[in-house]
Amino acid sequence: ISAVETGLTAESADVRESAQQLATIVREFAHDAWGVKAEHLTYRDAAVAGLDDLAQCLLGLYEAEFAEAEPAGLQPQIAEARTLVARWS
């Protein structure tokens, strides 16, 4: 998460690509924490599975990744990913 944030701060990373990277990180943690097969898990799949915190985090990342206009940044999504990961630790 810190590496993604650092890339954005240095403006060397694309916001959409960074959202994809964060989604991958969050899914990997879901796999490690709950044993959920999460590689291609969507936010809807997570919600149906009762993983509401994960679903909410993925939804924010989807919104950034697929926005029609270039998203301004990912600070709220980064904070949410950190909060989610901290709960698993």
Biopython code that builds the backbone (N, CA, C, O; Angstrom):
import numpy as np
from Bio.PDB.StructureBuilder import StructureBuilder

atoms = [
    (1, "ILE", "N", (0.844, -1.187, 0.000)),
    (1, "ILE", "CA", (0.000, 0.000, 0.000)),
    (1, "ILE", "C", (0.886, 1.245, 0.000)),
    (1, "ILE", "O", (0.613, 2.213, -0.710)),
    (2, "SER", "N", (1.935, 1.209, 0.794)),
    (2, "SER", "CA", (2.846, 2.356, 0.854)),
    (2, "SER", "C", (3.537, 2.595, -0.485)),
    (2, "SER", "O", (3.743, 3.740, -0.889)),
    (3, "ALA", "N", (3.889, 1.517, -1.164)),
    (3, "ALA", "CA", (4.557, 1.670, -2.465)),
    (3, "ALA", "C", (3.619, 2.315, -3.483)),
    (3, "ALA", "O", (4.048, 3.149, -4.280)),
    (4, "VAL", "N", (2.341, 1.934, -3.461)),
    (4, "VAL", "CA", (1.363, 2.539, -4.365)),
    (4, "VAL", "C", (1.218, 4.018, -4.029)),
    (4, "VAL", "O", (1.203, 4.866, -4.921)),
    (5, "GLU", "N", (1.112, 4.319, -2.752)),
    (5, "GLU", "CA", (0.967, 5.710, -2.325)),
    (5, "GLU", "C", (2.187, 6.540, -2.695)),
    (5, "GLU", "O", (2.049, 7.683, -3.132)),
    (6, "THR", "N", (3.367, 5.984, -2.528)),
    (6, "THR", "CA", (4.599, 6.694, -2.874)),
    (6, "THR", "C", (4.644, 7.001, -4.370)),
    (6, "THR", "O", (5.032, 8.099, -4.768)),
    (7, "GLY", "N", (4.251, 6.041, -5.194)),
    (7, "GLY", "CA", (4.226, 6.263, -6.641)),
    (7, "GLY", "C", (3.281, 7.385, -7.024)),
    (7, "GLY", "O", (3.584, 8.189, -7.905)),
    (8, "LEU", "N", (2.132, 7.438, -6.356)),
    (8, "LEU", "CA", (1.177, 8.511, -6.634)),
    (8, "LEU", "C", (1.694, 9.858, -6.166)),
    (8, "LEU", "O", (1.504, 10.868, -6.845)),
    (9, "THR", "N", (2.337, 9.882, -5.029)),
    (9, "THR", "CA", (2.886, 11.125, -4.494)),
    (9, "THR", "C", (3.972, 11.673, -5.410)),
    (9, "THR", "O", (4.068, 12.882, -5.621)),
    (10, "ALA", "N", (4.780, 10.780, -5.949)),
    (10, "ALA", "CA", (5.852, 11.191, -6.854)),
    (10, "ALA", "C", (5.314, 11.466, -8.260)),
    (10, "ALA", "O", (6.063, 11.868, -9.151)),
    (11, "GLU", "N", (4.019, 11.249, -8.448)),
    (11, "GLU", "CA", (3.354, 11.451, -9.731)),
    (11, "GLU", "C", (3.949, 10.604, -10.850)),
    (11, "GLU", "O", (3.851, 10.949, -12.028)),
    (12, "SER", "N", (4.565, 9.491, -10.462)),
    (12, "SER", "CA", (5.124, 8.598, -11.470)),
    (12, "SER", "C", (4.160, 7.461, -11.806)),
    (12, "SER", "O", (4.451, 6.626, -12.662)),
    (13, "ALA", "N", (3.009, 7.432, -11.127)),
    (13, "ALA", "CA", (2.053, 6.350, -11.346)),
    (13, "ALA", "C", (0.714, 6.903, -11.821)),
    (13, "ALA", "O", (0.310, 8.008, -11.459)),
    (14, "ASP", "N", (0.054, 6.119, -12.623)),
    (14, "ASP", "CA", (-1.284, 6.435, -13.105)),
    (14, "ASP", "C", (-2.295, 6.087, -12.012)),
    (14, "ASP", "O", (-2.170, 5.042, -11.372)),
    (15, "VAL", "N", (-3.285, 6.935, -11.790)),
    (15, "VAL", "CA", (-4.272, 6.715, -10.729)),
    (15, "VAL", "C", (-5.070, 5.437, -11.000)),
    (15, "VAL", "O", (-5.315, 4.662, -10.076)),
    (16, "ARG", "N", (-5.467, 5.212, -12.217)),
    (16, "ARG", "CA", (-6.244, 4.009, -12.541)),
    (16, "ARG", "C", (-5.425, 2.737, -12.301)),
    (16, "ARG", "O", (-5.923, 1.773, -11.719)),
    (17, "GLU", "N", (-4.185, 2.741, -12.745)),
    (17, "GLU", "CA", (-3.320, 1.580, -12.524)),
    (17, "GLU", "C", (-3.067, 1.376, -11.040)),
    (17, "GLU", "O", (-2.993, 0.241, -10.569)),
    (18, "SER", "N", (-2.934, 2.465, -10.307)),
    (18, "SER", "CA", (-2.723, 2.374, -8.866)),
    (18, "SER", "C", (-3.958, 1.786, -8.174)),
    (18, "SER", "O", (-3.827, 1.027, -7.213)),
    (19, "ALA", "N", (-5.149, 2.132, -8.656)),
    (19, "ALA", "CA", (-6.376, 1.551, -8.116)),
    (19, "ALA", "C", (-6.397, 0.046, -8.368)),
    (19, "ALA", "O", (-6.813, -0.724, -7.503)),
    (20, "GLN", "N", (-5.954, -0.372, -9.545)),
    (20, "GLN", "CA", (-5.873, -1.804, -9.854)),
    (20, "GLN", "C", (-4.891, -2.498, -8.913)),
    (20, "GLN", "O", (-5.169, -3.587, -8.412)),
    (21, "GLN", "N", (-3.752, -1.869, -8.678)),
    (21, "GLN", "CA", (-2.754, -2.449, -7.777)),
    (21, "GLN", "C", (-3.308, -2.586, -6.362)),
    (21, "GLN", "O", (-3.114, -3.615, -5.715)),
    (22, "LEU", "N", (-3.991, -1.558, -5.882)),
    (22, "LEU", "CA", (-4.582, -1.625, -4.548)),
    (22, "LEU", "C", (-5.642, -2.720, -4.467)),
    (22, "LEU", "O", (-5.720, -3.427, -3.463)),
    (23, "ALA", "N", (-6.447, -2.868, -5.497)),
    (23, "ALA", "CA", (-7.459, -3.925, -5.506)),
    (23, "ALA", "C", (-6.799, -5.301, -5.429)),
    (23, "ALA", "O", (-7.294, -6.186, -4.731)),
    (24, "THR", "N", (-5.701, -5.483, -6.129)),
    (24, "THR", "CA", (-4.962, -6.745, -6.072)),
    (24, "THR", "C", (-4.434, -6.988, -4.663)),
    (24, "THR", "O", (-4.532, -8.100, -4.145)),
    (25, "ILE", "N", (-3.881, -5.966, -4.052)),
    (25, "ILE", "CA", (-3.353, -6.080, -2.688)),
    (25, "ILE", "C", (-4.464, -6.472, -1.718)),
    (25, "ILE", "O", (-4.289, -7.373, -0.898)),
    (26, "VAL", "N", (-5.597, -5.798, -1.815)),
    (26, "VAL", "CA", (-6.715, -6.068, -0.912)),
    (26, "VAL", "C", (-7.232, -7.493, -1.116)),
    (26, "VAL", "O", (-7.540, -8.184, -0.145)),
    (27, "ARG", "N", (-7.329, -7.930, -2.354)),
    (27, "ARG", "CA", (-7.777, -9.300, -2.619)),
    (27, "ARG", "C", (-6.793, -10.327, -2.065)),
    (27, "ARG", "O", (-7.206, -11.351, -1.520)),
    (28, "GLU", "N", (-5.490, -10.058, -2.202)),
    (28, "GLU", "CA", (-4.485, -10.977, -1.665)),
    (28, "GLU", "C", (-4.597, -11.085, -0.151)),
    (28, "GLU", "O", (-4.457, -12.173, 0.408)),
    (29, "PHE", "N", (-4.848, -9.967, 0.510)),
    (29, "PHE", "CA", (-5.042, -10.007, 1.955)),
    (29, "PHE", "C", (-6.297, -10.775, 2.320)),
    (29, "PHE", "O", (-6.305, -11.505, 3.311)),
    (30, "ALA", "N", (-7.361, -10.624, 1.535)),
    (30, "ALA", "CA", (-8.595, -11.376, 1.795)),
    (30, "ALA", "C", (-8.326, -12.874, 1.690)),
    (30, "ALA", "O", (-8.824, -13.666, 2.491)),
    (31, "HIS", "N", (-7.550, -13.238, 0.712)),
    (31, "HIS", "CA", (-7.190, -14.653, 0.561)),
    (31, "HIS", "C", (-6.403, -15.128, 1.772)),
    (31, "HIS", "O", (-6.708, -16.175, 2.342)),
    (32, "ASP", "N", (-5.399, -14.369, 2.163)),
    (32, "ASP", "CA", (-4.566, -14.756, 3.299)),
    (32, "ASP", "C", (-5.344, -14.765, 4.617)),
    (32, "ASP", "O", (-5.147, -15.647, 5.454)),
    (33, "ALA", "N", (-6.220, -13.791, 4.796)),
    (33, "ALA", "CA", (-6.939, -13.652, 6.061)),
    (33, "ALA", "C", (-8.081, -14.650, 6.207)),
    (33, "ALA", "O", (-8.271, -15.224, 7.279)),
    (34, "TRP", "N", (-8.842, -14.859, 5.131)),
    (34, "TRP", "CA", (-10.057, -15.664, 5.234)),
    (34, "TRP", "C", (-10.042, -16.915, 4.369)),
    (34, "TRP", "O", (-10.968, -17.724, 4.425)),
    (35, "GLY", "N", (-8.995, -17.074, 3.574)),
    (35, "GLY", "CA", (-8.939, -18.220, 2.691)),
    (35, "GLY", "C", (-9.907, -18.130, 1.522)),
    (35, "GLY", "O", (-10.207, -19.128, 0.867)),
    (36, "VAL", "N", (-10.388, -16.924, 1.273)),
    (36, "VAL", "CA", (-11.333, -16.693, 0.183)),
    (36, "VAL", "C", (-10.584, -16.695, -1.140)),
    (36, "VAL", "O", (-9.543, -16.051, -1.273)),
    (37, "LYS", "N", (-11.118, -17.423, -2.120)),
    (37, "LYS", "CA", (-10.528, -17.367, -3.455)),
    (37, "LYS", "C", (-10.896, -16.006, -4.026)),
    (37, "LYS", "O", (-11.999, -15.823, -4.540)),
    (38, "ALA", "N", (-9.980, -15.057, -3.938)),
    (38, "ALA", "CA", (-10.311, -13.652, -4.173)),
    (38, "ALA", "C", (-9.634, -13.038, -5.384)),
    (38, "ALA", "O", (-9.777, -11.838, -5.618)),
    (39, "GLU", "N", (-8.905, -13.821, -6.157)),
    (39, "GLU", "CA", (-8.143, -13.254, -7.265)),
    (39, "GLU", "C", (-9.022, -12.430, -8.212)),
    (39, "GLU", "O", (-8.603, -11.372, -8.683)),
    (40, "HIS", "N", (-10.234, -12.909, -8.489)),
    (40, "HIS", "CA", (-11.131, -12.209, -9.405)),
    (40, "HIS", "C", (-12.433, -11.803, -8.710)),
    (40, "HIS", "O", (-13.447, -11.564, -9.366)),
    (41, "LEU", "N", (-12.395, -11.729, -7.397)),
    (41, "LEU", "CA", (-13.567, -11.388, -6.606)),
    (41, "LEU", "C", (-14.002, -9.956, -6.881)),
    (41, "LEU", "O", (-13.198, -9.028, -6.790)),
    (42, "THR", "N", (-15.278, -9.779, -7.218)),
    (42, "THR", "CA", (-15.803, -8.437, -7.424)),
    (42, "THR", "C", (-16.364, -7.913, -6.111)),
    (42, "THR", "O", (-16.520, -8.663, -5.147)),
    (43, "TYR", "N", (-16.664, -6.634, -6.081)),
    (43, "TYR", "CA", (-17.252, -6.079, -4.867)),
    (43, "TYR", "C", (-18.623, -6.701, -4.602)),
    (43, "TYR", "O", (-18.999, -6.885, -3.445)),
    (44, "ARG", "N", (-19.358, -7.021, -5.634)),
    (44, "ARG", "CA", (-20.668, -7.673, -5.448)),
    (44, "ARG", "C", (-20.506, -9.070, -4.873)),
    (44, "ARG", "O", (-21.266, -9.477, -3.994)),
    (45, "ASP", "N", (-19.508, -9.809, -5.374)),
    (45, "ASP", "CA", (-19.236, -11.146, -4.839)),
    (45, "ASP", "C", (-18.893, -11.072, -3.355)),
    (45, "ASP", "O", (-19.358, -11.884, -2.554)),
    (46, "ALA", "N", (-18.077, -10.090, -3.006)),
    (46, "ALA", "CA", (-17.680, -9.925, -1.605)),
    (46, "ALA", "C", (-18.888, -9.594, -0.740)),
    (46, "ALA", "O", (-19.007, -10.110, 0.371)),
    (47, "ALA", "N", (-19.778, -8.750, -1.224)),
    (47, "ALA", "CA", (-20.974, -8.386, -0.469)),
    (47, "ALA", "C", (-21.879, -9.596, -0.269)),
    (47, "ALA", "O", (-22.390, -9.808, 0.831)),
    (48, "VAL", "N", (-22.083, -10.392, -1.314)),
    (48, "VAL", "CA", (-22.925, -11.587, -1.227)),
    (48, "VAL", "C", (-22.321, -12.583, -0.238)),
    (48, "VAL", "O", (-23.050, -13.286, 0.462)),
    (49, "ALA", "N", (-20.985, -12.644, -0.180)),
    (49, "ALA", "CA", (-20.296, -13.558, 0.736)),
    (49, "ALA", "C", (-20.275, -13.041, 2.172)),
    (49, "ALA", "O", (-19.761, -13.713, 3.066)),
    (50, "GLY", "N", (-20.835, -11.845, 2.397)),
    (50, "GLY", "CA", (-20.859, -11.284, 3.747)),
    (50, "GLY", "C", (-19.580, -10.564, 4.141)),
    (50, "GLY", "O", (-19.368, -10.261, 5.316)),
    (51, "LEU", "N", (-18.739, -10.293, 3.172)),
    (51, "LEU", "CA", (-17.480, -9.588, 3.424)),
    (51, "LEU", "C", (-17.695, -8.103, 3.127)),
    (51, "LEU", "O", (-17.113, -7.548, 2.195)),
    (52, "ASP", "N", (-18.534, -7.486, 3.934)),
    (52, "ASP", "CA", (-18.974, -6.117, 3.659)),
    (52, "ASP", "C", (-17.841, -5.102, 3.631)),
    (52, "ASP", "O", (-17.832, -4.218, 2.774)),
    (53, "ASP", "N", (-16.884, -5.211, 4.552)),
    (53, "ASP", "CA", (-15.762, -4.266, 4.570)),
    (53, "ASP", "C", (-14.920, -4.391, 3.300)),
    (53, "ASP", "O", (-14.495, -3.391, 2.723)),
    (54, "LEU", "N", (-14.691, -5.617, 2.880)),
    (54, "LEU", "CA", (-13.947, -5.853, 1.641)),
    (54, "LEU", "C", (-14.731, -5.317, 0.453)),
    (54, "LEU", "O", (-14.159, -4.684, -0.434)),
    (55, "ALA", "N", (-16.036, -5.566, 0.429)),
    (55, "ALA", "CA", (-16.878, -5.086, -0.670)),
    (55, "ALA", "C", (-16.819, -3.567, -0.769)),
    (55, "ALA", "O", (-16.689, -3.020, -1.865)),
    (56, "GLN", "N", (-16.913, -2.890, 0.358)),
    (56, "GLN", "CA", (-16.883, -1.429, 0.356)),
    (56, "GLN", "C", (-15.543, -0.905, -0.154)),
    (56, "GLN", "O", (-15.498, 0.056, -0.922)),
    (57, "CYS", "N", (-14.472, -1.529, 0.268)),
    (57, "CYS", "CA", (-13.135, -1.117, -0.180)),
    (57, "CYS", "C", (-12.999, -1.321, -1.690)),
    (57, "CYS", "O", (-12.509, -0.439, -2.395)),
    (58, "LEU", "N", (-13.430, -2.479, -2.182)),
    (58, "LEU", "CA", (-13.344, -2.748, -3.620)),
    (58, "LEU", "C", (-14.216, -1.802, -4.423)),
    (58, "LEU", "O", (-13.830, -1.386, -5.515)),
    (59, "LEU", "N", (-15.384, -1.455, -3.904)),
    (59, "LEU", "CA", (-16.266, -0.532, -4.604)),
    (59, "LEU", "C", (-15.583, 0.821, -4.811)),
    (59, "LEU", "O", (-15.653, 1.383, -5.904)),
    (60, "GLY", "N", (-14.929, 1.347, -3.786)),
    (60, "GLY", "CA", (-14.208, 2.615, -3.915)),
    (60, "GLY", "C", (-13.094, 2.540, -4.951)),
    (60, "GLY", "O", (-12.846, 3.495, -5.687)),
    (61, "LEU", "N", (-12.433, 1.399, -4.997)),
    (61, "LEU", "CA", (-11.361, 1.218, -5.977)),
    (61, "LEU", "C", (-11.927, 1.095, -7.390)),
    (61, "LEU", "O", (-11.338, 1.618, -8.336)),
    (62, "TYR", "N", (-13.053, 0.417, -7.544)),
    (62, "TYR", "CA", (-13.717, 0.335, -8.852)),
    (62, "TYR", "C", (-14.091, 1.721, -9.347)),
    (62, "TYR", "O", (-13.884, 2.056, -10.513)),
    (63, "GLU", "N", (-14.643, 2.515, -8.451)),
    (63, "GLU", "CA", (-15.062, 3.862, -8.841)),
    (63, "GLU", "C", (-13.887, 4.675, -9.365)),
    (63, "GLU", "O", (-14.037, 5.429, -10.326)),
    (64, "ALA", "N", (-12.731, 4.530, -8.750)),
    (64, "ALA", "CA", (-11.540, 5.242, -9.214)),
    (64, "ALA", "C", (-11.020, 4.651, -10.526)),
    (64, "ALA", "O", (-10.634, 5.381, -11.439)),
    (65, "GLU", "N", (-11.016, 3.348, -10.603)),
    (65, "GLU", "CA", (-10.462, 2.679, -11.779)),
    (65, "GLU", "C", (-11.300, 2.900, -13.033)),
    (65, "GLU", "O", (-10.750, 3.048, -14.125)),
    (66, "PHE", "N", (-12.611, 2.925, -12.889)),
    (66, "PHE", "CA", (-13.488, 2.980, -14.052)),
    (66, "PHE", "C", (-14.205, 4.312, -14.219)),
    (66, "PHE", "O", (-15.165, 4.397, -14.985)),
    (67, "ALA", "N", (-13.767, 5.346, -13.527)),
    (67, "ALA", "CA", (-14.396, 6.664, -13.655)),
    (67, "ALA", "C", (-14.246, 7.175, -15.085)),
    (67, "ALA", "O", (-13.238, 6.927, -15.747)),
    (68, "GLU", "N", (-15.263, 7.890, -15.546)),
    (68, "GLU", "CA", (-15.199, 8.442, -16.900)),
    (68, "GLU", "C", (-14.096, 9.481, -17.029)),
    (68, "GLU", "O", (-13.354, 9.481, -18.011)),
    (69, "ALA", "N", (-13.983, 10.366, -16.046)),
    (69, "ALA", "CA", (-12.912, 11.361, -16.022)),
    (69, "ALA", "C", (-11.751, 10.805, -15.192)),
    (69, "ALA", "O", (-11.943, 9.933, -14.344)),
    (70, "GLU", "N", (-10.576, 11.310, -15.441)),
    (70, "GLU", "CA", (-9.406, 10.877, -14.673)),
    (70, "GLU", "C", (-9.624, 11.208, -13.198)),
    (70, "GLU", "O", (-9.861, 12.367, -12.859)),
    (71, "PRO", "N", (-9.549, 10.205, -12.314)),
    (71, "PRO", "CA", (-9.735, 10.482, -10.888)),
    (71, "PRO", "C", (-8.633, 11.392, -10.351)),
    (71, "PRO", "O", (-7.488, 11.330, -10.800)),
    (72, "ALA", "N", (-8.990, 12.227, -9.398)),
    (72, "ALA", "CA", (-8.039, 13.195, -8.837)),
    (72, "ALA", "C", (-6.981, 12.524, -7.982)),
    (72, "ALA", "O", (-5.847, 13.000, -7.926)),
    (73, "GLY", "N", (-7.315, 11.448, -7.325)),
    (73, "GLY", "CA", (-6.371, 10.771, -6.450)),
    (73, "GLY", "C", (-7.025, 9.579, -5.787)),
    (73, "GLY", "O", (-8.182, 9.255, -6.053)),
    (74, "LEU", "N", (-6.269, 8.932, -4.921)),
    (74, "LEU", "CA", (-6.756, 7.733, -4.253)),
    (74, "LEU", "C", (-6.649, 7.811, -2.735)),
    (74, "LEU", "O", (-6.725, 6.778, -2.070)),
    (75, "GLN", "N", (-6.480, 8.977, -2.178)),
    (75, "GLN", "CA", (-6.267, 9.069, -0.734)),
    (75, "GLN", "C", (-7.374, 8.401, 0.080)),
    (75, "GLN", "O", (-7.057, 7.674, 1.021)),
    (76, "PRO", "N", (-8.659, 8.610, -0.232)),
    (76, "PRO", "CA", (-9.699, 7.917, 0.544)),
    (76, "PRO", "C", (-9.614, 6.391, 0.406)),
    (76, "PRO", "O", (-9.820, 5.665, 1.378)),
    (77, "GLN", "N", (-9.312, 5.913, -0.798)),
    (77, "GLN", "CA", (-9.211, 4.477, -1.031)),
    (77, "GLN", "C", (-7.986, 3.888, -0.343)),
    (77, "GLN", "O", (-8.040, 2.771, 0.172)),
    (78, "ILE", "N", (-6.893, 4.624, -0.331)),
    (78, "ILE", "CA", (-5.684, 4.173, 0.362)),
    (78, "ILE", "C", (-5.963, 4.062, 1.853)),
    (78, "ILE", "O", (-5.588, 3.075, 2.487)),
    (79, "ALA", "N", (-6.617, 5.066, 2.411)),
    (79, "ALA", "CA", (-6.955, 5.042, 3.839)),
    (79, "ALA", "C", (-7.870, 3.862, 4.156)),
    (79, "ALA", "O", (-7.686, 3.186, 5.168)),
    (80, "GLU", "N", (-8.853, 3.614, 3.294)),
    (80, "GLU", "CA", (-9.775, 2.497, 3.524)),
    (80, "GLU", "C", (-9.054, 1.152, 3.426)),
    (80, "GLU", "O", (-9.324, 0.248, 4.217)),
    (81, "ALA", "N", (-8.147, 1.013, 2.471)),
    (81, "ALA", "CA", (-7.375, -0.229, 2.349)),
    (81, "ALA", "C", (-6.514, -0.450, 3.590)),
    (81, "ALA", "O", (-6.414, -1.573, 4.085)),
    (82, "ARG", "N", (-5.907, 0.594, 4.082)),
    (82, "ARG", "CA", (-5.097, 0.469, 5.302)),
    (82, "ARG", "C", (-5.952, 0.059, 6.498)),
    (82, "ARG", "O", (-5.549, -0.791, 7.293)),
    (83, "THR", "N", (-7.125, 0.661, 6.623)),
    (83, "THR", "CA", (-8.025, 0.312, 7.723)),
    (83, "THR", "C", (-8.441, -1.147, 7.630)),
    (83, "THR", "O", (-8.453, -1.862, 8.632)),
    (84, "LEU", "N", (-8.777, -1.579, 6.441)),
    (84, "LEU", "CA", (-9.188, -2.959, 6.230)),
    (84, "LEU", "C", (-8.064, -3.943, 6.590)),
    (84, "LEU", "O", (-8.296, -4.928, 7.291)),
    (85, "VAL", "N", (-6.876, -3.673, 6.118)),
    (85, "VAL", "CA", (-5.731, -4.531, 6.402)),
    (85, "VAL", "C", (-5.400, -4.532, 7.897)),
    (85, "VAL", "O", (-5.040, -5.570, 8.451)),
    (86, "ALA", "N", (-5.519, -3.387, 8.543)),
    (86, "ALA", "CA", (-5.249, -3.303, 9.989)),
    (86, "ALA", "C", (-6.211, -4.180, 10.778)),
    (86, "ALA", "O", (-5.825, -4.745, 11.800)),
    (87, "ARG", "N", (-7.446, -4.303, 10.329)),
    (87, "ARG", "CA", (-8.419, -5.168, 11.010)),
    (87, "ARG", "C", (-8.028, -6.632, 10.925)),
    (87, "ARG", "O", (-8.347, -7.413, 11.821)),
    (88, "TRP", "N", (-7.339, -7.010, 9.857)),
    (88, "TRP", "CA", (-6.949, -8.401, 9.679)),
    (88, "TRP", "C", (-5.716, -8.758, 10.490)),
    (88, "TRP", "O", (-5.471, -9.930, 10.780)),
    (89, "SER", "N", (-4.939, -7.743, 10.856)),
    (89, "SER", "CA", (-3.668, -8.011, 11.554)),
    (89, "SER", "C", (-3.873, -8.342, 13.007)),
    (89, "SER", "O", (-2.906, -8.592, 13.726)),
]
sb = StructureBuilder()
sb.init_structure("model")
sb.init_model(0)
sb.init_chain("A")
sb.init_seg("    ")
for serial, (resi, resn, name, xyz) in enumerate(atoms, 1):
    if name == "N":
        sb.init_residue(resn, " ", resi, " ")
    sb.init_atom(name, np.array(xyz, "f"), 0.0, 1.0, " ", f" {name:<3s}", serial, name[0])
structure = sb.get_structure()
